[in-house]
Amino acid sequence: YEVLGVADTHSKLIIEAVNNKKLLDIETIGYKKDGTKLWTHIKLQPIFNANGEITNFFSIEEDITQRIEAQNKIKAQTQAIVESEEKYRLLFENIGSGFQFSEVFFDDNNEPIDFNFIEGNKNMKKYIGYDIEEIRGKTIREILPNADMNMIKVYGNLALNGGTYENEYFSKTFKKY
């Protein structure tokens, strides 16, 4: 048998399926008459006579080039996102300041009453005395029942109005800047 327009490895699979009288279901690269690359999905089913001999083949070939190209584009975009996340993770982990993400909790009057620790970098420990692994998911009041309400209000303001907060601040709770 000779299979034209199909990559050599897949030609061998087609010939092997014919010789073994088995169904073949593959995705492969083929080529149009003009040499343009074409991704195809091929299903090849032998048809047997009463003696079990192959008399014909039933074959369906579908152009899946757009799907494969879309999948490849998604893979490339996903890889770019992973690489970008890694860069930001390295920046986040190695920045000289303590850095954290928190969720703020409000009372019925929309006044901030507490916040929890969602994520933080290794430098948080210098400022609050805990690694993020020790306090992730806990509220500041669980960790420090007498936590400074001024900082809780600052976090509440950030949660309501957006932005960032950076300053030199003396914490009564931690007794340090």
N, C-alpha and C positions, 0 to 999 in steps of 0.2 A: 504494500500500500504506500501511496505517497500523499502527504497532506500539505497542500500549498497555502501560503499566506499565514501560517501559524508558527509561533516560536518552536524551535527544535525540541525543547523539553516537553512541550504540550503535544507536539506531533507524536512523540513516543507514547504519551499517555493515551492518545486516541488510538494508535495502532495496538497498544496493549489491551485496551477495552474491546476492540474488535476481535482480536485473537482469543481473548478470554470470554467472549460473548457476554459482556457486562455493560450496564448502563454507565455512561460517562457524564459527569456534571462538573464543568470547570469554568473558571474565568481566566481569560488569557489575552495576550496582546496579539492582534492580527494586523494586517496591512491591506489597505485598499490598493486598487490597480495603480493609482498615482503615487504609491509609496507612503501615504499618510498613515500614521499609527492609529489603530482603532482597538479599544478595549471591547472584548466580546464575552458574553456568557453563552456557553455552548452546552446543550443537552443532546446527547446522542444515544438513541435506544435501538438496539438491534431487533429486527423482526425475524422470527423463526418459522420454518415450515413444520410439518408434522413429524419430520425426522430429527428436529432439533438443529437443523442447519440454518445459517443466516441467509435469508433471501433478500432482505432490504434493510434499510436503516431509516428510522424516523429521527430527524434532527431539527432542533430549534436553535437559532443563533440570534442573539439580541445585542444590539449596540448599547453598551453600558459606559461609554466614554464619559458622558456628563456626570454620572454618579461617581465614577472613580476619581475624576478630576475634582469634584466637590469634596469627596472624602480626603483626598490629598491636601486640598486647601485647608480643610478643618484641622487635619493633623499638623500642618505647618503653623496655623494660627494657635493651636493648643500648645505647641512647642514654644512659640514666641511668648505666650502668656506664662508658661512655666518658667522660662528664663527670666522674664521680667519680674515675676514674683520672687524668684531667688535673689535677684539683685536688690529688690526692696527689703527682703528678709535680712540680707547681709547688712544693709544700711541700718535697718531697724535694730538689729542685734548689736551693732558695733558703734552706734551713735554714743557720744560721750555723756549725754543726759539720760536721766531716767525717763522712760516713755511707757505709756499705758493706754489701753482702750478700756473704757468702763461703760456700764449702763447705769443711769441715774434713776432712782425711784422717788416719786412725788406723792404728797398727801392729797387729800380731796381739794385743797385750796391751791393746788399746783405749786406747792413749795417743796423744794428738794429736801429729802429726809435721810437718804442713804445712797450709796452706789456700790456696785460690785466690780470685781476685776475680771475682765474677759481675756485680755492678753497684755503682756508687758515684756520689756526687754530685760537683759541681765543687770543693767545699771539701776533698775528700780530698787534693788536691795540696798544700795548706798543711801537711798533717800527714805525708804520706809522700813527697812530691816527684814524684808521677806523676799524670797524668790517667787516668781509668778506661779511656779508649780505648787507652792505651799498654799497659795491664796486664791487661785483661779476659781471663779464661781462663788466665792464668799463675799459678803458685804464688808465694808469698812467697819461697820458697827459690830459685826460678828468678831472681827479681828481685834478691834479696839473700841470697846463700848463707850469710851469717853472721847471719841474722835472729834477733831476740831470742826465745828459746824461751818466756819468760814470757808473751808475747803469744799465741803459738801455743797454750799451755796454757789461757789465758783463753778463746780462741775455741773450743777443744775442750770446755771446760766448758759454754759457752753452747750448743754444738751438742748435747751430751748432755742437758742439764738445762733448756734453754730460757731465756727471759728476755732482758734487754738488759744492756749494759755501758757505763757512762759513768764516767769518772774523769779525773783529771789524772795523767798518767803520763810519766815521763822515759824516752824510748827510747834505749837505748845504740846501736842501729843508726843512728838519725837524729840522735842527739845534740841532741835538743830535746824539749820537753814537748808 
